[in-house]
């Protein structure tokens, strides 16, 4: 984790992917592929706390793992961090006050308000002293800008001490303009550019989601540092569909087996 935060601060491009399926083998396999980080999604996915912990236990050590919490809530934040996550992704941050709340809940006193409990994060108490001493520096807090209000308040949000990175949520952002899914709309693109420019001016690491490699490569060329490339479920069904279509079109020429 220290290596990840160091690379983040150095401006290194870091490629991750979303994990939405609660199967430890998926986190294990994908983390072996060479990704720098995993985005474990508890906002939109069906993952339970127990499943999130199992995913964290299964992933390889070299691959950092951040959990997107369901809401900007101190109870969720402390429970997720107690599982041993390397940090949190906070959805729908619209104001500096909301960013400050997330940071405070992620830090032990005197820097914040995170409460103490025996948990996996510190070896169920066996590494307690070391973890508590280092956690405030090691934990990564990433805020998501995915609403027009967050765009308007981006300067204040970026000045919030303890925010380590920003990730743009282009789909929800488009929805806040009344143009859900129209991420290439000029107004949506202007908002994305505003956040991108502000992050660069403040030397704040910025990330974004891309479903396809070509799109992701374009974002990296634009200077995005944190790239969330694809989703586990999408990788699964697209590979299965491509394989099936190849067999059907190339080998079942008589139409046998076609739907």
Secondary structure, DSSP 8 states (H G I E B T S, - for coil): -HHHHHHHHTT--EEEEEE-S--HHHHHHHHTTT-SEEEEE-SSS---HHHHHHHHHHS-TTSEEEEE-SSS-HHHHHHHHHTT-SEEEE----SHHHHHHHHHHHSBTTTS-B-----GGGGGGTTHHHHHHHHHHH-EEEEEE-SHHHHHTHHHHHTSTT--EEEE-HHHHHHHTT-TT-TTSHHHHHHHHHHHHHHHHTT-EEEEEESSHHHHHHHHHTT--EEEEEEHHHHHHHHHHHHHHHHHHHH-TT-TT--
